[in-house]
Every structure is written in C-alpha cells, then in structure tokens.
Amino acid sequence: MWQLTLLTAANMLGSGIIMLPTKLAQVGTISVLSWLVTAVGSLALAHMFARSGMYSRNRGGMGGYAAYRFGLTGYFMTNFSYALSLLVANVAIAVTAVSYAATMFGRHLSPGQVTAACIGLICCTGILNFGGSGWTGRISSVTVWGSILPVAFVGFFGWFWFDPNMYIAAWNPQHLPYLQAVSESISLTLWTFLGMESAAANMDAVENPQRDVPRATFFGTLFVAIIYIFSTNVMAGIVPNLDLLHSSAPFGLAFATMFNPTIGRIVMGSMVVACLGTLLAWQFTLSQVFKSSAQTGIFPQVFAKVTKRDVPLYGFIILLALQSLLALSAMDKDMFAQFEQLVNLAVVTNLVPYVLCSLSLKNILEKAHFTPEDALPNRLIAGVALCYSLYAISTTGIVSLTGAAIVLLVGYIVYRFTIARQPERVDIHQYSIED
C-alpha cells in the first residue's frame, strides 16, 4: 500500500505543481478559491475511486468501473480517453522538465529546441521502463522527493518569509468577477491532481487491490491537496506577482528569493529530476493501460505482447512514437503556451473517464448488495464528483473542447466499426452487465 500511495502521490506531485504558480499569477491570489473548489472536487473523486476499487470485481481499472453501467462501450471509451490523456500529459511533463532545465542553465530555447529536448526525455524515460516495473518503482520512489521536499518546504516553512501585504496586493490584478476568476484556473488546478486514479489504473499489478487501491487513492490525494494549497499561496506572499508571472521556474525563483540564486538553481535541478521520475512512472502507467486493454481485446494485440520481464516492448515503442508526434504538433508555441495547451487537452480527455466512473458507482454498489439507504452517502459524494467534473470540462476552453470532442468521436467510430461488430473478441464475461 505504501508503494502504491507513493506512486499515486508521485504522479500528482512530481510535475503538476511546479509550473502552476506562473499561471496562477495571471489570476492573482484569488485563485485560492479555485484551489478550494478543486480540493473538494478531487477528494470527492478520490472517495468515488476508493469505493469503486473496494467493491468492483472487474479488471481493467477505471474501464472496469465504467463497465458496470455502460458495458463494453463504457470500458472502451473510458480506457481510450484515459490513454489519450496520458499521452498528452506525458508531453506536458516533458515541457515542464525542459523549462526548469533551461532556466537553471540560463538558456533561452527556440520552439524547435524545446521539442527536440522533450522528445529526447520521452524516449529516455520510455527506454528505462524496459527494465520492468520493479526498476521503475525504485527510481520513481527516490526522484519524487526532488519535488515533494521543495514544495513541502515552501508550504510549511515559507511562512517565515511571507509578506501579507504582498499577498493582498496580488489578490485580483485583473479585477475579474469571482466566478470568472475561479473558472480561469480550474483546469490548471485540476491538472495538478490528475494521477489520483493511478492506483486504480495499476490495480492489475497490485496483490490486494480491494484493500490497497482505496487507501492509496484517498490518502495520496489528501496529502497532496494540503501541500498544494499551502505552497502556492505562501509563495504568492514571498515573490512579487509580476515576477511569478514571467518566471518559467517559479519554485526556483522562490528559493532564490528566500535564500540565494545558488539554492534556487539546486531546487531547479531537483525538480528536473522529479519530472523525470514522474515521466518514468507515467510511462509505466500508460503501458499498463494499453496492455490491460489489449489483453481484454479492445486495443490492438501488439500492446499485449510482453517480454520475459512482463514489459510490453512493442507497445512501448509505438507509444513513444505517438508522444513524439504530439510534441512535434505543438512546436510552434513557446514553452508556457505549449504547456497550457497540452494541459487543457489532457484535463478534458481525462475528465471523460471521471464522468463515466461517477455515474457507475451506483451500479457497483448495487452489485455489492448495498441497500439504497446504505449506498446513499456514497452516491451523494459521487454526485459531487460528477458535478465538479462537468464544471471543470466547461472551463477548459473551446479549442480544447473541440479537439477532445473530435478525438473522442473518432474513437467511438473506430469502436463501432471494429469491436462492436466482433464482440466475441472481447472477454466480456468478466463484466457485470452485457453490452
């Protein structure tokens, strides 16, 4: 359970937070309201995943949860959307690592150089996964501290440098209405929590998923929520808002302000290492999603072929090529524009599985023989998770919504003309309802 909790926390803490203060500076410290909304929504989602993991008897993580209500169609669309979001998110994590590394060495990179560096990082972390899950877990459990320690230090000890007047002065620099100010940063605050479902996504690799998945999901999310809210808000009282706004390595800037530039560069280096560890862990999770989906027959069988170390080698090579193509597609943007564009697309595609799983908890509890009265508290929390997910989707912007809608439509068309016509290819007997 400890390793699974660390994996879940690592996938959230390793890179999601470290570019965020720059974006939040555009909105101002009023973004603390977004944090509170996202923290409540994320804990509701974590509770929903915890209950689903506890009572589901299906394999396949979130796809298995969605199958309780939506059958094979729900399984396919959940895993397809989640796999797509991971592909996009990995590129965003690589952009984060490149941004911190460039700032640490005082380099200004062109879009082409950023893309080349991102592709190099993606390929390196993918190749490191060829050694198997044990190797990946050991590396990630060490590198994650390169992010956790600096972020936690700012959150808990940064108060000694905190200036309340600076925090108040940065409250709402654009004079936005409260609802608009919250909506402006919802997608990016949610981005930092993407990974709470990592325990569910890796449940097929866990010895006791009914016990360990719920605990790892909930406690990992709660721990991360506390650190996030403290660190970003304390930082806004340490570094002037205008400096944060133009920084590509905000935590390095914070430590340089609190101590000296040398300490700032050391923190930048530790966070680059943390990003690499996070990318390594996400590559493993991505391969597991594709492998488990291929094993049930809904993804091409090439992703199910494994080596003696249980590594889906050919699948990894294909996934690395797809991630490289995504990095090339964003080459005409500067680093922060690349990051924001990728984040919004990753968030909206990741929210589709959240919606389907929230709607399926009722069916999971019914199959677990819950009475309506006993299931009511869990269903209410799932309702909060659903409402938050739909609200977050609405804040991602028309470009991201359109791109995600097109991709999901293509995925559904592929499903209807392949798997739906040959359902015997899929091991459907494991699901609670038939399509």
LOMAR-610114 format. One record per residue (C-alpha): residue in one letter; x, y, z. Coordinates in steps of 0.25 Angstrom, whole numbers, padded with zeros to 4 digits, always signed. Example, Ala and Ser with C-alpha at 12.3 -4.5 7.8 and 13.67 -1.06 7.14 Angstrom:
LOMAR-610114
A+0049-0018+0031S+0055-0004+0029
END
This chain:
LOMAR-610114
M+0000+0000+0000W+0012+0009+0003Q+0018+0008-0011L+0004+0010-0017T+0001+0022-0009L+0015+0028-0013L+0012+0025-0028T-0001+0032-0027A+0005+0044-0020A+0017+0044-0029N+0008+0045-0041M+0002+0057-0035L+0013+0063-0028G+0025+0060-0038S+0022+0071-0048G+0008+0077-0048I+0010+0087-0037I+0024+0093-0041M+0019+0101-0053L+0006+0105-0047P+0009+0118-0039T+0013+0125-0052K-0001+0122-0058L-0008+0125-0045A-0001+0139-0044Q-0009+0143-0056V-0022+0141-0048G-0016+0146-0035T-0017+0141-0021I-0032+0140-0022S-0028+0126-0029V-0028+0121-0015L-0043+0119-0017S-0040+0110-0029W-0031+0102-0020L-0043+0100-0010V-0053+0096-0021T-0043+0087-0027A-0039+0081-0014V-0053+0078-0010G-0056+0072-0024S-0043+0064-0024L-0046+0058-0011A-0060+0054-0015L-0054+0048-0028A-0043+0041-0019H-0055+0035-0010M-0062+0031-0022F-0050+0023-0027A-0047+0018-0014R-0061+0012-0013S-0061+0007-0027G-0047+0000-0024M-0053-0006-0011Y-0065-0013-0017S-0062-0015-0032R-0059-0029-0036N-0055-0025-0051R-0041-0024-0056G-0036-0012-0064G-0036+0000-0054M-0046+0011-0058G-0051+0004-0070G-0055-0008-0061Y-0063+0002-0053A-0070+0009-0064A-0074-0005-0070Y-0083-0007-0058R-0093+0003-0064F-0088+0005-0079G-0083-0009-0082L-0073-0011-0093T-0075+0003-0099G-0072+0009-0086Y-0060+0001-0084F-0054+0004-0098M-0057+0019-0097T-0052+0020-0083N-0039+0014-0086F-0038+0021-0099S-0040+0035-0093Y-0031+0032-0081A-0020+0026-0090L-0021+0039-0099S-0020+0048-0087L-0007+0041-0082L-0001+0042-0096V-0003+0057-0095A+0000+0059-0081N+0014+0052-0083V+0018+0063-0093A+0013+0074-0084I+0022+0068-0073A+0034+0067-0082V+0031+0082-0085T+0032+0085-0070A+0045+0078-0069V+0051+0085-0081S+0046+0099-0076Y+0053+0097-0062A+0066+0091-0068A+0066+0103-0078T+0065+0113-0067M+0075+0106-0058F+0085+0107-0069G+0081+0121-0073R+0077+0117-0087H+0066+0122-0096L+0061+0111-0105S+0054+0112-0118P+0041+0104-0120G+0049+0094-0129Q+0060+0092-0118V+0049+0091-0107T+0042+0080-0116A+0055+0072-0118A+0058+0072-0103C+0044+0068-0100I+0045+0056-0110G+0059+0052-0104L+0053+0052-0090I+0041+0044-0094C+0049+0034-0101C+0059+0032-0090T+0048+0030-0079G+0041+0020-0088I+0054+0012-0090L+0057+0012-0075N+0044+0005-0074F+0049-0007-0082G+0055-0012-0069G+0042-0015-0063S+0032-0010-0052G+0042-0012-0041W+0053-0004-0047T+0042+0007-0050G+0037+0007-0036R+0050+0008-0029I+0055+0020-0038S+0041+0028-0036S+0041+0026-0021V+0054+0033-0020T+0053+0044-0030V+0039+0048-0025W+0046+0055-0013G+0052+0065-0022S+0039+0071-0024I+0032+0067-0011L+0043+0073-0002P+0044+0087-0008V+0029+0089-0010A+0026+0084+0005F+0037+0093+0010V+0030+0105+0004G+0017+0101+0009F+0021+0099+0023F+0033+0107+0025G+0031+0118+0015W+0023+0126+0025F+0036+0132+0031W+0037+0140+0018F+0023+0142+0016D+0018+0157+0014P+0003+0158+0016N+0003+0172+0008M+0009+0165-0004Y-0001+0154-0004I-0013+0164-0002A-0007+0173-0013A-0008+0161-0023W-0022+0157-0019N-0029+0161-0033P-0020+0168-0042Q-0029+0167-0054H-0042+0171-0046L-0049+0159-0050P-0063+0155-0045Y-0061+0144-0034L-0068+0133-0043Q-0059+0136-0055A-0046+0137-0046V-0049+0123-0041S-0052+0117-0055E-0040+0123-0061S-0031+0114-0052I-0040+0102-0050S-0034+0093-0061L-0019+0096-0057T-0022+0093-0042L-0029+0080-0046W-0017+0077-0055T-0008+0076-0042F-0018+0065-0037L-0018+0057-0049G-0012+0044-0044M-0021+0041-0033E-0027+0030-0042S-0013+0024-0043A-0015+0013-0032A-0028+0009-0040A-0021+0009-0053N-0010+0000-0048M-0019-0009-0040D-0016-0021-0049A-0001-0020-0043V-0005-0020-0029E-0006-0032-0020N-0018-0028-0011P-0025-0017-0020Q-0038-0017-0012R-0031-0013+0001D-0019-0004-0005V-0025+0003-0016P-0036+0011-0008R-0026+0015+0003A-0015+0019-0007T-0025+0027-0015F-0031+0035-0003F-0019+0037+0006G-0010+0041-0006T-0020+0051-0011L-0022+0057+0003F-0007+0058+0005V-0005+0065-0008A-0017+0075-0006I-0011+0080+0007I+0003+0082+0001Y-0003+0089-0012I-0011+0099-0005F-0001+0103+0005S+0011+0104-0004T+0005+0112-0016N-0002+0122-0006V+0010+0124+0003M+0019+0126-0010A+0010+0138-0014G+0014+0145-0001I+0029+0143-0004V+0031+0146-0019P+0024+0158-0025N+0013+0155-0034L+0019+0161-0046D+0032+0153-0044L+0024+0140-0043L+0016+0144-0056H+0029+0144-0064S+0036+0132-0058S+0038+0119-0065A+0043+0112-0052P+0035+0119-0040F+0039+0110-0029G+0054+0112-0033L+0051+0127-0032A+0044+0125-0019F+0056+0119-0013A+0066+0129-0019T+0057+0140-0012M+0057+0133+0001F+0072+0129+0001N+0081+0132-0011P+0082+0129-0026T+0091+0116-0024I+0080+0110-0015G+0070+0114-0026R+0078+0106-0036I+0079+0094-0027V+0064+0094-0026M+0062+0095-0041G+0071+0083-0043S+0064+0075-0032M+0051+0078-0039V+0056+0074-0053V+0060+0060-0047A+0046+0059-0040C+0040+0062-0054L+0048+0051-0060G+0043+0041-0049T+0029+0045-0051L+0030+0043-0066L+0036+0030-0063A+0024+0026-0054W+0014+0031-0064Q+0021+0023-0076F+0019+0011-0067T+0004+0014-0065L+0002+0017-0079S+0007+0004-0084Q-0001-0003-0073V-0014+0003-0078F-0011-0001-0093K-0006-0015-0088S-0019-0018-0080S-0028-0012-0091A-0021-0021-0101Q-0022-0033-0092T-0037-0032-0092G-0038-0030-0107I-0041-0015-0109F-0028-0010-0113P-0018-0016-0123Q-0011-0029-0118V+0002-0023-0121F+0001-0015-0108A-0001-0028-0100K+0012-0035-0105V+0022-0035-0093T+0036-0039-0091K+0041-0049-0080R+0041-0037-0071D+0026-0035-0074V+0029-0022-0082P+0021-0019-0094L+0033-0015-0102Y+0026-0013-0116G+0015-0005-0109F+0025+0004-0103I+0032+0007-0116I+0018+0011-0122L+0014+0019-0110L+0028+0027-0111A+0026+0030-0126L+0012+0035-0123Q+0017+0044-0111S+0028+0049-0121L+0017+0053-0131L+0009+0060-0121A+0022+0068-0117L+0024+0072-0131S+0010+0077-0133A+0012+0087-0122M+0025+0092-0127D+0021+0106-0132K+0017+0110-0118D+0027+0116-0107M+0029+0107-0095F+0017+0112-0086A+0008+0113-0098Q+0011+0098-0101F+0009+0095-0086E-0004+0101-0085Q-0010+0096-0098L-0005+0082-0094V-0011+0083-0080N-0025+0087-0085L-0026+0076-0095A-0021+0066-0084V-0030+0070-0074V-0043+0070-0083T-0040+0056-0088N-0037+0051-0074L-0050+0056-0069V-0058+0047-0078P-0054+0035-0070Y-0057+0042-0057V-0071+0045-0062L-0074+0031-0066C-0068+0025-0053S-0076+0035-0045L-0089+0030-0052S-0085+0016-0050L-0083+0015-0035K-0098+0013-0033N-0097+0000-0041I-0085-0004-0034L-0091-0003-0020E-0104-0010-0025K-0095-0022-0029A-0088-0021-0016H-0102-0023-0009F-0103-0009-0003T-0117-0005+0001P-0122+0009-0005E-0120+0015+0009D-0106+0009+0011A-0102+0014-0003L-0108+0028-0001P-0095+0035+0005N-0086+0029-0006R-0096+0033-0017L-0097+0047-0012I-0081+0048-0012A-0081+0042-0026G-0091+0053-0030V-0082+0064-0024A-0070+0057-0033L-0079+0057-0045C-0083+0072-0044Y-0069+0076-0041S-0064+0068-0054L-0075+0074-0063Y-0072+0088-0057A-0057+0086-0060I-0060+0082-0074S-0067+0095-0077T-0055+0103-0072T-0045+0097-0082G-0048+0106-0094I-0054+0104-0107V-0041+0100-0114S-0038+0088-0104L-0053+0084-0104T-0053+0084-0119G-0040+0076-0120A-0045+0066-0110A-0059+0064-0116I-0053+0061-0130V-0043+0051-0124L-0054+0044-0116L-0063+0044-0128V-0052+0037-0136G-0050+0027-0124Y-0065+0024-0124I-0066+0022-0139V-0054+0012-0138Y-0061+0005-0127R-0074+0003-0135F-0067-0002-0147T-0058-0011-0140I-0060-0017-0126A-0076-0014-0126R-0076-0023-0139Q-0068-0034-0133P-0071-0035-0118E-0067-0049-0117R-0052-0043-0118V-0054-0037-0104D-0054-0045-0091I-0068-0039-0087H-0072-0049-0077Q-0063-0042-0066Y-0073-0030-0067S-0085-0028-0058I-0094-0025-0070E-0095-0029-0084D-0094-0018-0095
END
